[in-house]
Amino acid sequence: MRQTAGERTGARGEEISRGSRLVARDSGAFRDRRMIVGGRAHVRRILYMATVAAIKYNPVIRAFFHRLVAAGRPGKVAVIAAMRKLLTILNAMLRDRRPWQIA
């Protein structure tokens, strides 16, 4: 029997969100850029590609991405922020057992 996405990810989507954990590589006074190196690489890769497609075709994610870029965020940072927003929307859809709604 196949599991649904909600059964695989749990109530809060913890399985998916573990793929994009931010890891700080700081030491004393040294502060460097943050990198996403923790979590599950295969989940992160799938979520990244879904986000790139959402930026192109989803009006909500596209507007969010372009607003961040217009505000001066680097492109990769804006993509990761859009990834987090998409993940939040997907988790809410699973939690409420509702289909996609624009507003």
N, C-alpha and C positions, 0 to 999 in steps of 0.2 A: 504494500500500500504506500502510495506517495504521500509525502508530507506537504502541507500547504506552507506558504512563506511564513505565516504567523506561527505555525508550530515549530518551524526550524529556527526562527529568530527569537522566540520567547515573547513575552508581553511587551518588553521595551526595546526590542531589536538589538540586544546586546551583542549578538553574534556578528551582525553587520558593523556596528559601531566600533568593534575591536579592530577592524581593518584600517582605521584611520587615526590611530593614537599619535599624538604629538610628543616627541621626545626632545627634551632640552639637553644640550651638550655644553653646559656651563661649568666653569672651574674657577673658583675664587672670584676675582674681579673680571675675568674674561667672560664676555657675553658674545655669543655667536648667533647666527640665524637659526631659527627653529627648523627642524626637519621631521618629516613623517617617516620614521624608520621602524616604529613598533607596530605590532598588530599583524594581521594576516595579509600577506602580499597579494594573494589571489583575490581576496575580497576587495582590497584597495584598488586593484587593477580594473576589476569589473565596475566598481562604483565610479571610478574616474571616467571610464568610457561612457557610462550612462549619463554622467554629468555633462560631458562634451556634447552628447546628442541632445540633452535637455537644453543646453545653452543655445543650440541651433534651432530647436523646434518647439520648446515649451515657453509660452509667453511670460509666465511668472518667473521662471529661472533666468530667462534671457534678460528681462528688465532688471532683475537683481544684479546680475553679472555686469551689465553695461553701466549701471549706477555706480558700482564699486570702481570700475575702471575709470569712469569719468571723474570720480573723486580722487584719483591718483594712486590707487592700489596697483601693484604689479599684476600682470596677467595671471601668473601661477597662483598668487595669493587669492585673487578673485575666483579662480576655478575651484580652489580648495574651500573657500567660503560658500560657493554655490553647491559644492558637494555636500557640505554639512547641512545646508538648507534643504537640499533634496532628500537627504537621509532623514531629517526631522519630519518632512512632509510624509515620506513613506512610512515611518514609524507611527505617525498619527493615523494614517489610513489603515494600517494593520490593527492598531489598538481599537479604533472605532468600527472596524469592518465595513468601511465605506469606499466607494470608488472615487476616482479623481474628480475634484470639483475646482474650478478656477477661482471662485470667490467664496 
